[in-house]
């Protein structure tokens, strides 16, 4: 499966995720500090933190590939 890069429209956090081409864009996984009493404690240090969960957009990034084997692909190109 391909590796895609995403950017959160809410906080600007960039992350990557391995997923199918037709899967929907995931929610933002960034942990943000908050003072809200109904926040989820995701880090066990006593601070109250919650996930951003903003909408994301798929970024167009440079793709890479690796040619294996002998022949023109590895030797003469």
mmCIF file of the C-alpha atoms, coordinates in Angstrom:
data_MODEL
# 
_entry.id   MODEL 
# 
loop_
_atom_site.group_PDB 
_atom_site.id 
_atom_site.type_symbol 
_atom_site.label_atom_id 
_atom_site.label_alt_id 
_atom_site.label_comp_id 
_atom_site.label_asym_id 
_atom_site.label_entity_id 
_atom_site.label_seq_id 
_atom_site.pdbx_PDB_ins_code 
_atom_site.Cartn_x 
_atom_site.Cartn_y 
_atom_site.Cartn_z 
_atom_site.occupancy 
_atom_site.B_iso_or_equiv 
_atom_site.pdbx_formal_charge 
_atom_site.auth_seq_id 
_atom_site.auth_comp_id 
_atom_site.auth_asym_id 
_atom_site.auth_atom_id 
_atom_site.pdbx_PDB_model_num 
ATOM 1  C CA . UNK A 1 1  ? 0.000   0.000  0.000   1.00 0.00 ? 1  UNK A CA 1 
ATOM 2  C CA . UNK A 1 2  ? 1.239   3.533  -0.717  1.00 0.00 ? 2  UNK A CA 1 
ATOM 3  C CA . UNK A 1 3  ? 2.483   6.029  1.839   1.00 0.00 ? 3  UNK A CA 1 
ATOM 4  C CA . UNK A 1 4  ? 0.596   9.339  1.779   1.00 0.00 ? 4  UNK A CA 1 
ATOM 5  C CA . UNK A 1 5  ? 1.338   12.658 3.475   1.00 0.00 ? 5  UNK A CA 1 
ATOM 6  C CA . UNK A 1 6  ? -1.423  14.722 5.074   1.00 0.00 ? 6  UNK A CA 1 
ATOM 7  C CA . UNK A 1 7  ? -1.744  18.245 6.525   1.00 0.00 ? 7  UNK A CA 1 
ATOM 8  C CA . UNK A 1 8  ? -4.341  19.277 9.096   1.00 0.00 ? 8  UNK A CA 1 
ATOM 9  C CA . UNK A 1 9  ? -6.485  22.222 7.978   1.00 0.00 ? 9  UNK A CA 1 
ATOM 10 C CA . UNK A 1 10 ? -7.056  23.220 11.609  1.00 0.00 ? 10 UNK A CA 1 
ATOM 11 C CA . UNK A 1 11 ? -3.576  23.175 13.208  1.00 0.00 ? 11 UNK A CA 1 
ATOM 12 C CA . UNK A 1 12 ? -1.185  22.669 10.237  1.00 0.00 ? 12 UNK A CA 1 
ATOM 13 C CA . UNK A 1 13 ? 0.318   19.428 11.603  1.00 0.00 ? 13 UNK A CA 1 
ATOM 14 C CA . UNK A 1 14 ? 1.854   17.233 8.844   1.00 0.00 ? 14 UNK A CA 1 
ATOM 15 C CA . UNK A 1 15 ? 2.009   13.440 9.140   1.00 0.00 ? 15 UNK A CA 1 
ATOM 16 C CA . UNK A 1 16 ? 2.135   10.382 6.911   1.00 0.00 ? 16 UNK A CA 1 
ATOM 17 C CA . UNK A 1 17 ? 0.029   7.260  6.805   1.00 0.00 ? 17 UNK A CA 1 
ATOM 18 C CA . UNK A 1 18 ? 0.051   3.988  4.863   1.00 0.00 ? 18 UNK A CA 1 
ATOM 19 C CA . UNK A 1 19 ? -3.405  3.434  3.406   1.00 0.00 ? 19 UNK A CA 1 
ATOM 20 C CA . UNK A 1 20 ? -5.316  2.409  0.285   1.00 0.00 ? 20 UNK A CA 1 
ATOM 21 C CA . UNK A 1 21 ? -5.783  4.916  -2.497  1.00 0.00 ? 21 UNK A CA 1 
ATOM 22 C CA . UNK A 1 22 ? -9.553  5.112  -2.020  1.00 0.00 ? 22 UNK A CA 1 
ATOM 23 C CA . UNK A 1 23 ? -9.518  5.369  1.815   1.00 0.00 ? 23 UNK A CA 1 
ATOM 24 C CA . UNK A 1 24 ? -10.832 8.679  3.179   1.00 0.00 ? 24 UNK A CA 1 
ATOM 25 C CA . UNK A 1 25 ? -8.435  11.220 4.686   1.00 0.00 ? 25 UNK A CA 1 
ATOM 26 C CA . UNK A 1 26 ? -7.834  10.481 8.387   1.00 0.00 ? 26 UNK A CA 1 
ATOM 27 C CA . UNK A 1 27 ? -8.494  12.927 11.226  1.00 0.00 ? 27 UNK A CA 1 
ATOM 28 C CA . UNK A 1 28 ? -5.508  14.794 12.694  1.00 0.00 ? 28 UNK A CA 1 
ATOM 29 C CA . UNK A 1 29 ? -3.687  12.653 15.304  1.00 0.00 ? 29 UNK A CA 1 
ATOM 30 C CA . UNK A 1 30 ? -1.823  15.557 16.988  1.00 0.00 ? 30 UNK A CA 1 
ATOM 31 C CA . UNK A 1 31 ? -2.137  15.763 20.771  1.00 0.00 ? 31 UNK A CA 1 
ATOM 32 C CA . UNK A 1 32 ? -2.920  19.293 21.981  1.00 0.00 ? 32 UNK A CA 1 
ATOM 33 C CA . UNK A 1 33 ? -3.053  20.619 25.528  1.00 0.00 ? 33 UNK A CA 1 
ATOM 34 C CA . UNK A 1 34 ? -6.382  21.894 26.728  1.00 0.00 ? 34 UNK A CA 1 
ATOM 35 C CA . UNK A 1 35 ? -7.991  23.164 29.911  1.00 0.00 ? 35 UNK A CA 1 
ATOM 36 C CA . UNK A 1 36 ? -11.429 21.724 29.131  1.00 0.00 ? 36 UNK A CA 1 
ATOM 37 C CA . UNK A 1 37 ? -12.804 19.508 31.933  1.00 0.00 ? 37 UNK A CA 1 
ATOM 38 C CA . UNK A 1 38 ? -14.225 16.963 29.459  1.00 0.00 ? 38 UNK A CA 1 
ATOM 39 C CA . UNK A 1 39 ? -10.877 16.381 27.679  1.00 0.00 ? 39 UNK A CA 1 
ATOM 40 C CA . UNK A 1 40 ? -9.410  12.904 27.415  1.00 0.00 ? 40 UNK A CA 1 
ATOM 41 C CA . UNK A 1 41 ? -6.195  12.327 29.386  1.00 0.00 ? 41 UNK A CA 1 
ATOM 42 C CA . UNK A 1 42 ? -4.013  10.734 26.698  1.00 0.00 ? 42 UNK A CA 1 
ATOM 43 C CA . UNK A 1 43 ? -0.640  11.183 28.408  1.00 0.00 ? 43 UNK A CA 1 
ATOM 44 C CA . UNK A 1 44 ? -0.105  9.798  31.893  1.00 0.00 ? 44 UNK A CA 1 
ATOM 45 C CA . UNK A 1 45 ? 1.765   12.793 33.324  1.00 0.00 ? 45 UNK A CA 1 
ATOM 46 C CA . UNK A 1 46 ? -1.246  14.419 34.932  1.00 0.00 ? 46 UNK A CA 1 
ATOM 47 C CA . UNK A 1 47 ? -1.778  16.988 32.155  1.00 0.00 ? 47 UNK A CA 1 
ATOM 48 C CA . UNK A 1 48 ? -5.115  17.095 30.404  1.00 0.00 ? 48 UNK A CA 1 
ATOM 49 C CA . UNK A 1 49 ? -4.548  16.540 26.683  1.00 0.00 ? 49 UNK A CA 1 
ATOM 50 C CA . UNK A 1 50 ? -6.820  15.789 23.768  1.00 0.00 ? 50 UNK A CA 1 
ATOM 51 C CA . UNK A 1 51 ? -6.514  15.000 20.064  1.00 0.00 ? 51 UNK A CA 1 
ATOM 52 C CA . UNK A 1 52 ? -6.915  17.795 17.473  1.00 0.00 ? 52 UNK A CA 1 
ATOM 53 C CA . UNK A 1 53 ? -9.031  15.590 15.145  1.00 0.00 ? 53 UNK A CA 1 
ATOM 54 C CA . UNK A 1 54 ? -9.250  18.352 12.513  1.00 0.00 ? 54 UNK A CA 1 
ATOM 55 C CA . UNK A 1 55 ? -9.973  17.656 8.845   1.00 0.00 ? 55 UNK A CA 1 
ATOM 56 C CA . UNK A 1 56 ? -6.908  16.843 6.739   1.00 0.00 ? 56 UNK A CA 1 
ATOM 57 C CA . UNK A 1 57 ? -5.917  17.161 3.104   1.00 0.00 ? 57 UNK A CA 1 
ATOM 58 C CA . UNK A 1 58 ? -3.711  14.798 1.123   1.00 0.00 ? 58 UNK A CA 1 
ATOM 59 C CA . UNK A 1 59 ? -0.456  16.421 0.001   1.00 0.00 ? 59 UNK A CA 1 
ATOM 60 C CA . UNK A 1 60 ? 1.217   15.842 -3.332  1.00 0.00 ? 60 UNK A CA 1 
ATOM 61 C CA . UNK A 1 61 ? 4.735   14.705 -2.542  1.00 0.00 ? 61 UNK A CA 1 
ATOM 62 C CA . UNK A 1 62 ? 7.731   13.400 -4.424  1.00 0.00 ? 62 UNK A CA 1 
ATOM 63 C CA . UNK A 1 63 ? 7.536   9.668  -4.958  1.00 0.00 ? 63 UNK A CA 1 
ATOM 64 C CA . UNK A 1 64 ? 10.493  7.299  -4.851  1.00 0.00 ? 64 UNK A CA 1 
ATOM 65 C CA . UNK A 1 65 ? 11.236  3.868  -6.271  1.00 0.00 ? 65 UNK A CA 1 
ATOM 66 C CA . UNK A 1 66 ? 14.060  1.364  -6.196  1.00 0.00 ? 66 UNK A CA 1 
ATOM 67 C CA . UNK A 1 67 ? 15.164  -0.614 -9.240  1.00 0.00 ? 67 UNK A CA 1 
ATOM 68 C CA . UNK A 1 68 ? 16.320  -4.152 -8.405  1.00 0.00 ? 68 UNK A CA 1 
ATOM 69 C CA . UNK A 1 69 ? 18.055  -6.747 -10.512 1.00 0.00 ? 69 UNK A CA 1 
ATOM 70 C CA . UNK A 1 70 ? 20.649  -6.635 -13.266 1.00 0.00 ? 70 UNK A CA 1 
ATOM 71 C CA . UNK A 1 71 ? 20.361  -5.073 -16.673 1.00 0.00 ? 71 UNK A CA 1 
ATOM 72 C CA . UNK A 1 72 ? 19.834  -1.531 -17.961 1.00 0.00 ? 72 UNK A CA 1 
ATOM 73 C CA . UNK A 1 73 ? 17.805  -0.506 -14.919 1.00 0.00 ? 73 UNK A CA 1 
ATOM 74 C CA . UNK A 1 74 ? 20.676  -0.999 -12.476 1.00 0.00 ? 74 UNK A CA 1 
ATOM 75 C CA . UNK A 1 75 ? 23.760  -0.815 -14.703 1.00 0.00 ? 75 UNK A CA 1 
ATOM 76 C CA . UNK A 1 76 ? 23.303  1.493  -17.659 1.00 0.00 ? 76 UNK A CA 1 
ATOM 77 C CA . UNK A 1 77 ? 20.780  4.115  -16.691 1.00 0.00 ? 77 UNK A CA 1 
# 
